[in-house]
Amino acid sequence: MPNKTDTGPPQTGAEEKATLQGFLDYLRCAIAAKAEGVPDPQVRTAGVPSGTSLLGLVKHLACVERFYFLGEDVEDWDATLRPGPDETADGLLADYREAVRRANQVIEACTDLTRPAPGPRGGARRRRCGGSWRT
């Protein structure tokens, strides 16, 4: 049974980019809402056998946004799942929202979803605006 505060997915329009952005924003808001207001140490407590916590997931997703849409490389993906003791929930949520804001600018500027997004530097695999991998 869904939580009474959960909302359903967004209405989609006829345009592919609007649908993409609508669903991305819906999912982005959902994860941020799950982590907001959760006190320490619960926000850092692993909820699954892998050891991932809500705060770790928020930190990781900020890195994912910057990797796929902004072309920023990630040296250690495992480290993105582990918030440091000096990283706060408020700080990591603000970082996530800033990464999302910047990623949305890239999506808004994308006029052709078949063209590559910026992708990581250094010749690593690139992500297309439309979602297929491209080298």
Secondary structure, DSSP 4 states (H G I P E B T S, - for coil): ---TT--PPPP--SSHHHHHHHHHHHHHHHHHHHHTTPPTTGGGS--STT---HHHHHHHHHHHHHHHHH----S-TGGGGS--TT--HHHHHHHHHHHHHHHHHHHHH-S-TTSBP---STT--EEBTTS-EE-
